[in-house]
Amino acid sequence: MPRSATLNRPLALLAAVGLSMENLDGTIIQTAAPAMAHDFGVRAVDLNIAMTAYLLTVAVCVPMSGWLADRFGERKIFTTALAIFTVASALCAFSGNLPELTAGRVLQGVGGAMMVPVGRLAVLRGLDRRDLLDAMAYLTWPGLVAPVVAPALGGVLTDTVGWPWIFLINLPFGVAAFVVALKIVPNAPAPEARRLDWAGFGFAGVALAALVLGMEEVGSSSTDWAWAAAYLVIAAGAGIAGVTWMRRGRHPLLDFSALRIGTFRVGNVGGGVYRLIISAAPFLFTLLFQVGFGWSAAQAGLLVGAVFVGNIAIKPATTPLIRRFGFKRVIVGSNLLGAIVYVACVFIDPTTPLWGIAFLLFLSGVFRSIGFSGYNSLQFADVPSDQMSSANTLASTMQQVAVGIGIAVAALIVRLTTAAASALGPADAWLGYRWALAVVALLLVFPMVEAALLPRRAGEHAARR
């Protein structure tokens, strides 16, 4: 069957496995940090360097993924990425100290940076637009599940079989995926692969690294504002220089021309704000319950799990909803209803029935899942096949930035709202955290308005059966 005819479902499932592995490892060591710190003889806060190293490496290396796929073919790069990620997981598991763990995490980041965008590109390149919604359904759920499941999974594995298993669990999946990838991933390098834009890579690398480091500093418990400002200034300077360079280049590392396509722009600009917010929301709920309400980690984790239940429960209905109502209505509605749920959460307190809180979190998961599916599918609805590689690389980079800085932005919002609440005088301990949810609801106005400006039939051909 021609590769461009219909969706290759085994390939889509394989790409989803890779995405699941990469997303889980982005945050899974959070709950394992105290046990790891004890074994390494360091403070738990020192483990932040291992988490930052992973996010930083992924952010810096993602822009090169499209060039690598075009130059060497998707199968070679995807299998290489799987091998690197799997070997790095083993190295992390057997780390004897923090520097060894950090080195392993950097290597994991290299594998993850290639694995996810190249896997998605293999699924989407030449795909019939009528199969786009089905393809993105496979590629969406890992991004919804991982941020909610990772902390709980990390805690369970650490408490039962030990923290090395948060990495060892990748080994059987990695080996199986490698074997399957050799058989089903197509390998067709571009006929005239362009030269690597080294200058663009340098600018993008410096900008993304400085942005991640700056936002990590902003989100830390004891921010050094001078360093944070320095990082962000460097990020802005390198970013502006990089965009200027790449817009003038013949074969730029990141091709921004896809942003002229309305559906792609909405899927990645407004969609980037949306992804940032939904990445931050579980973190905000956890802080509200543990720090604000004084609940145990187990109780807080159980309640936040309602978000995951909502994600999964609605997933079979997301594609039919988009086919029935269209991208515009679904995305605007998910933003609006999601914002209403966050506003409702502003009014919960320790006396609110647990079933009521769980129901609100369930609803937030439902609308989160619908919006995520809508944006992920819309972004590629009008991208021509010959532009898919460059558009996918740009989208992957923008999405990695949004997800990577989501928790840092959430921490900054909490810091500002709790300071504002304290300035007003004695108040309930949870008031600032509740205000943070109001700010999150307000931020959803931007992606909602941007989506509302789309043509009524935007992406319609991709929503048809």
C-alpha positions in Angstrom: 0.0 0.0 0.0 1.5 3.4 -0.9 2.9 5.2 2.1 0.8 8.3 1.4 -2.5 6.5 1.1 -3.6 5.7 4.6 -2.5 5.9 8.2 0.2 3.3 9.2 -1.3 2.4 12.6 1.6 0.2 13.8 4.0 3.1 13.0 1.7 5.6 14.8 1.7 3.3 17.9 5.5 3.0 17.8 5.9 6.8 17.6 3.5 7.0 20.6 5.7 4.6 22.6 8.7 6.8 21.9 6.7 9.9 22.9 5.6 8.2 26.1 9.1 7.3 27.1 10.4 10.8 26.4 7.6 12.6 28.3 7.7 10.3 31.3 11.4 10.8 31.8 11.0 14.6 31.6 9.5 14.7 35.1 9.6 11.2 36.6 12.5 11.8 38.9 10.7 14.6 40.8 9.2 12.3 43.5 12.3 10.0 43.5 14.7 13.0 44.2 14.9 12.5 48.1 15.8 8.8 47.7 18.3 9.5 45.0 19.8 12.3 47.0 20.2 10.1 50.0 22.1 7.5 48.0 24.3 10.1 46.3 25.0 11.9 49.6 23.7 15.3 48.3 20.7 17.5 49.0 17.4 16.7 47.3 17.4 20.2 45.7 20.7 19.3 44.1 18.9 16.8 41.9 17.4 19.7 40.0 20.6 19.8 37.9 19.7 16.3 36.5 16.2 17.4 35.6 17.4 20.7 34.0 20.1 18.9 32.1 17.5 16.7 30.4 15.1 19.5 29.5 18.0 21.7 28.3 19.4 19.0 26.1 16.1 18.2 24.5 15.4 21.9 23.9 18.8 22.5 22.2 18.8 19.3 20.1 15.2 19.3 18.8 15.8 21.9 16.1 18.4 19.5 14.4 15.9 16.6 14.2 14.4 17.6 10.9 17.7 18.0 9.2 18.9 14.7 10.5 15.8 12.9 9.2 16.1 14.5 5.8 19.8 13.8 5.6 19.9 10.2 6.8 16.3 9.0 6.7 13.7 8.5 9.4 14.5 4.9 10.2 18.2 5.5 10.8 17.6 8.5 13.0 14.6 7.0 14.9 16.4 3.7 15.7 19.6 5.6 16.7 17.5 7.8 19.0 15.9 4.7 20.6 19.3 3.1 21.1 20.8 6.2 22.7 17.8 6.7 24.9 17.7 3.1 26.1 21.5 2.9 26.8 21.3 6.3 28.6 18.4 4.9 30.7 20.6 2.0 31.8 23.5 4.4 32.6 21.2 6.6 34.7 20.0 3.5 36.6 23.5 2.4 37.5 24.8 5.9 38.3 26.9 6.0 41.5 26.9 9.8 42.0 25.2 12.9 40.8 27.7 13.8 38.0 27.2 10.3 36.4 23.4 10.7 36.6 23.6 14.1 35.0 25.7 12.8 32.2 23.3 10.0 31.6 20.4 12.5 31.6 22.2 14.6 29.0 22.5 11.5 26.8 18.9 10.7 27.4 18.0 14.2 26.2 19.9 13.7 23.0 17.9 10.5 22.3 14.6 12.1 23.3 15.2 15.2 21.1 15.5 13.0 18.0 13.0 10.3 18.9 9.9 12.3 19.3 9.9 14.7 16.3 11.3 12.1 13.9 8.8 9.5 15.0 6.0 12.0 14.4 7.5 13.0 11.1 7.6 9.4 9.9 3.8 9.1 10.7 2.8 12.5 9.1 5.0 12.8 6.0 2.8 12.2 3.0 -0.2 11.3 5.1 -3.7 11.7 3.5 -5.3 14.7 5.4 -8.4 12.6 6.0 -6.3 10.4 8.3 -4.8 13.3 10.2 -7.2 13.2 13.1 -6.7 9.5 13.6 -2.9 9.8 13.4 -2.9 12.6 16.0 -5.1 10.6 18.3 -2.3 8.1 18.7 0.3 10.9 19.1 -1.7 13.0 21.6 -2.5 10.8 24.6 1.2 10.4 25.8 1.5 14.1 26.1 -1.7 14.2 28.2 -1.0 11.2 30.4 2.7 11.6 31.2 2.7 14.8 33.2 0.0 13.5 35.5 1.2 9.8 35.7 5.0 10.4 35.9 5.2 11.8 39.5 3.0 9.0 40.9 4.8 6.3 38.9 8.1 7.6 40.1 6.9 7.5 43.7 5.5 4.0 43.5 8.7 2.6 41.8 10.9 4.3 44.3 9.0 3.1 47.3 8.6 -0.5 46.1 11.6 -1.6 44.0 14.0 1.4 44.3 14.7 4.5 42.2 16.9 2.8 39.6 13.7 1.2 38.2 12.3 4.6 37.1 15.0 4.2 34.4 15.2 0.4 34.0 11.5 0.4 33.1 12.6 2.0 29.8 14.8 -0.9 28.8 12.3 -3.5 27.6 10.2 -0.9 25.9 13.3 0.6 24.2 14.6 -2.8 23.0 11.2 -3.9 21.7 10.6 -0.5 20.0 14.1 -0.7 18.3 13.4 -4.1 16.9 9.9 -3.1 15.6 11.3 0.2 14.2 13.8 -1.7 12.0 10.9 -3.4 10.3 8.2 -0.7 9.9 9.8 2.7 9.9 10.3 4.0 6.3 13.8 5.2 5.4 13.8 7.7 2.5 16.4 10.5 2.9 15.6 13.7 1.0 17.0 13.5 -2.6 18.9 16.7 -2.1 19.6 17.0 1.6 20.5 20.5 2.5 23.7 21.4 4.4 23.3 21.9 8.2 22.8 25.6 9.2 25.5 25.7 11.8 25.0 29.4 12.6 21.3 28.9 13.0 21.9 25.9 15.3 24.3 28.0 17.4 21.8 30.9 17.7 18.9 28.5 18.5 21.0 26.5 20.9 22.1 29.5 22.9 18.6 31.0 22.9 16.8 27.8 24.0 19.5 27.0 26.6 19.4 30.4 28.1 15.6 30.5 28.1 15.3 27.1 29.9 18.0 28.1 32.4 16.4 31.5 33.0 12.9 30.1 33.6 14.4 27.3 35.8 16.0 30.1 37.9 12.7 32.0 38.0 10.9 28.9 39.1 13.4 27.9 41.8 12.6 28.4 45.5 15.5 30.9 46.0 15.7 32.8 42.7 18.8 34.8 41.9 17.1 37.5 39.9 20.4 38.8 38.5 21.2 35.5 36.9 17.6 35.0 35.8 17.6 38.4 34.1 21.0 37.7 32.5 19.8 34.3 31.1 16.6 35.8 29.7 18.4 38.8 28.1 20.8 36.3 26.4 17.9 34.3 25.3 16.2 37.3 23.8 19.3 38.5 22.1 20.3 35.1 20.6 16.6 34.5 19.7 16.3 37.8 17.7 19.7 37.2 16.0 18.8 33.6 15.2 15.4 34.5 13.7 17.0 37.3 11.6 19.6 34.9 10.4 17.3 32.1 9.6 14.7 34.2 7.8 17.4 35.3 5.4 19.1 31.9 4.9 18.5 29.6 1.9 18.4 26.5 4.0 17.7 27.6 7.6 17.7 25.2 10.5 14.2 26.5 11.4 12.0 27.5 8.6 9.4 30.0 9.9 7.4 30.2 6.6 5.0 27.6 8.0 3.8 30.4 10.4 2.2 32.0 7.4 -0.3 29.1 7.3 -3.1 30.3 9.6 -4.0 26.9 11.1 -0.3 26.1 11.8 0.2 29.5 13.4 -2.8 29.1 15.7 -1.8 25.5 16.5 1.6 26.6 17.7 1.3 30.2 18.9 -2.0 30.1 20.8 -1.5 26.4 21.1 1.9 27.0 22.7 0.3 29.2 25.4 -2.4 26.5 25.8 0.2 23.7 26.2 2.2 25.8 28.7 -1.0 26.3 30.8 -2.1 22.7 30.8 1.5 21.6 31.7 1.4 24.0 34.7 -2.1 23.1 35.9 -1.4 19.8 37.7 1.6 21.4 39.4 -0.7 24.2 40.7 -3.3 21.8 42.0 -0.6 19.8 43.8 0.7 22.9 45.5 -2.8 24.0 46.4 -3.6 20.7 48.1 -0.3 20.1 49.8 1.0 23.6 50.7 -2.3 25.5 50.8 -4.6 22.9 52.4 -1.9 20.9 54.2 -2.9 17.6 52.8 -0.6 14.6 52.4 1.2 13.9 49.2 -0.8 10.7 48.8 -4.2 12.5 49.1 -3.1 15.3 46.8 -1.8 12.8 44.2 -5.0 10.8 44.3 -7.1 13.9 43.6 -4.8 15.1 40.8 -5.2 11.7 39.3 -8.8 12.8 38.4 -7.2 14.9 35.7 -5.8 11.8 34.2 -9.1 10.0 34.4 -10.8 12.9 32.6 -8.1 12.9 29.9 -8.6 9.2 29.1 -12.4 9.1 29.5 -13.0 11.7 26.8 -10.3 10.6 24.4 -12.5 8.2 22.3 -14.9 11.2 21.8 -12.4 13.8 20.8 -12.1 12.9 17.1 -15.9 12.6 16.6 -16.3 16.0 18.3 -13.9 17.6 15.9 -15.5 15.9 12.9 -19.0 17.0 14.1 -18.3 20.6 15.2 -15.0 21.5 13.4 -11.7 22.7 14.8 -12.7 26.3 15.5 -15.7 25.5 17.7 -13.9 22.6 19.5 -10.8 24.7 20.4 -12.7 27.8 21.4 -15.0 25.7 23.5 -12.2 23.8 25.2 -10.5 27.0 26.1 -13.7 28.7 27.4 -14.9 25.7 29.4 -11.4 25.0 30.7 -11.2 28.5 32.0 -14.6 28.3 33.6 -13.4 25.1 35.5 -10.3 26.9 36.7 -12.4 29.8 37.9 -14.6 27.4 39.8 -11.5 25.9 41.4 -10.7 29.4 42.9 -13.6 28.9 45.3 -12.7 25.5 46.7 -11.3 25.2 50.2 -10.5 22.4 52.7 -14.2 22.1 53.6 -15.2 21.5 50.0 -16.4 17.8 49.6 -13.7 15.7 48.0 -16.1 14.4 45.4 -16.7 18.0 44.3 -13.0 18.7 43.9 -12.4 15.5 42.1 -15.3 16.3 39.7 -13.8 19.7 38.9 -10.4 18.1 38.2 -12.1 15.5 36.1 -13.7 18.2 34.0 -10.4 20.0 33.7 -8.9 16.8 32.3 -11.8 16.4 29.9 -11.4 19.9 28.4 -7.6 19.6 28.5 -7.8 16.4 26.4 -10.2 18.0 23.9 -8.1 21.1 23.4 -4.8 19.2 23.2 -6.2 17.0 20.5 -7.7 19.9 18.6 -4.4 21.9 18.5 -2.2 19.0 17.7 -4.3 18.0 14.7 -5.1 21.6 13.5 -1.4 22.6 13.3 -0.7 20.2 10.4 -4.1 20.4 8.6 -2.9 22.7 5.8 0.8 22.0 5.7 1.9 20.7 2.3 3.7 17.4 2.2 6.9 19.0 0.9 6.9 21.4 3.9 6.1 18.8 6.5 9.6 18.2 7.7 10.4 21.8 8.4 7.0 22.5 9.9 7.3 19.5 12.2 10.7 20.6 13.4 9.5 24.1 14.1 6.4 22.8 15.9 8.4 20.4 18.0 10.8 23.2 19.0 7.9 25.5 20.0 6.1 22.8 21.9 9.2 21.7 23.8 9.7 25.3 24.9 6.1 25.6 26.0 6.1 22.4 28.0 9.7 22.9 29.3 8.9 26.2 30.9 5.4 25.4 32.0 6.3 24.5 35.6 8.6 27.5 35.9 5.8 29.8 34.8 3.5 28.2 37.3 6.0 28.7 40.1 6.3 32.4 39.1 2.5 32.8 39.1 2.3 31.2 42.5 5.1 33.4 43.9 3.4 36.6 42.6 -0.1 35.7 43.8 1.0 34.5 47.2 3.0 37.7 47.7 0.0 39.7 46.6 -2.3 37.8 49.0 0.2 38.3 51.9 0.5 42.1 51.2 -3.2 42.5 51.8 -2.7 41.3 55.4 -3.4 38.1 57.3 -5.2 35.6 55.0 -5.9 32.0 54.5 -2.8 30.0 53.6 -4.4 28.9 50.3 -5.6 32.3 49.1 -2.5 32.9 46.9 -2.8 29.4 45.3 -6.4 30.0 44.5 -5.6 33.3 42.9 -3.0 31.5 40.8 -5.8 29.4 39.3 -7.6 32.6 38.4 -4.5 33.9 36.6 -4.3 30.6 34.7 -8.0 31.0 33.6 -7.2 34.6 32.5 -4.3 33.4 30.4 -6.6 31.1 28.4 -8.3 34.2 26.9 -5.4 34.6 24.5 -5.5 31.2 22.8 -9.3 31.4 22.9 -9.5 34.7 21.1 -6.8 33.6 18.5 -8.8 30.5 17.7 -12.0 32.5 17.5 -10.5 34.5 14.7 -10.0 31.4 12.6 -12.3 31.0 9.5 -15.3 28.9 10.4 -14.3 26.0 8.2 -10.6 26.1 9.1 -9.0 22.7 8.6 -12.3 21.2 7.5 -10.7 18.9 4.9 -8.7 17.3 7.7 -11.8 16.7 9.8 -13.7 14.9 7.1 -13.9 11.1 7.1 
